[in-house]
């Protein structure tokens, strides 16, 4: 795995972790960008939207864009991946607690 794949996998896990803590498991793309930046993973809008689309295609989040603004909601499958109960290639496994 090269560094870009590593960074992408960890960024996707961070999105799932943030959504798990969010009210109603849903967040706006601006909040996700801010959370990623605060966690040391700053990302551009295009990259975040590509991640959200990919996570949606994998069934880990429900991503929608009413009026061109992206929102994401964690799914049960995404919660399982976030907890390490199942794996999806392209998403990092969480560290043991």
Residue pairs with C-beta under 8 A, 6 or more apart in sequence:
1 9
5 90
6 92
7 41
8 51
8 90
9 90
9 91
9 92
10 41
10 92
11 36
11 41
11 43
11 51
12 51
12 54
12 55
12 60
12 90
12 91
12 92
13 81
13 82
13 91
13 92
13 93
13 94
14 35
14 36
14 39
14 41
15 32
15 36
15 51
15 52
15 55
15 61
15 72
16 55
16 60
16 61
16 74
16 78
16 79
16 81
16 82
16 91
17 82
17 94
18 27
18 31
18 32
18 35
18 36
19 25
19 26
19 27
19 61
19 72
19 73
19 74
19 78
20 74
20 79
20 82
22 31
22 74
24 73
25 73
25 74
25 79
26 71
26 72
26 73
26 74
27 35
27 71
27 72
28 69
28 70
28 71
29 45
29 48
29 49
29 52
29 69
29 70
29 71
29 72
32 48
32 52
32 72
33 42
33 43
33 45
33 48
36 42
36 43
36 48
37 43
43 51
48 70
49 70
52 61
52 63
52 70
52 72
53 63
54 90
55 61
55 63
55 72
55 78
55 91
56 62
56 63
56 72
58 77
58 88
58 90
58 91
59 75
59 77
59 78
60 74
60 75
60 77
60 78
60 81
60 88
60 91
61 72
61 73
61 74
61 75
61 78
62 72
62 73
62 75
63 70
63 71
63 72
63 73
64 70
64 71
65 71
74 82
77 86
80 86
81 87
81 88
81 91
82 94
83 94
84 93
84 94
84 96
87 93
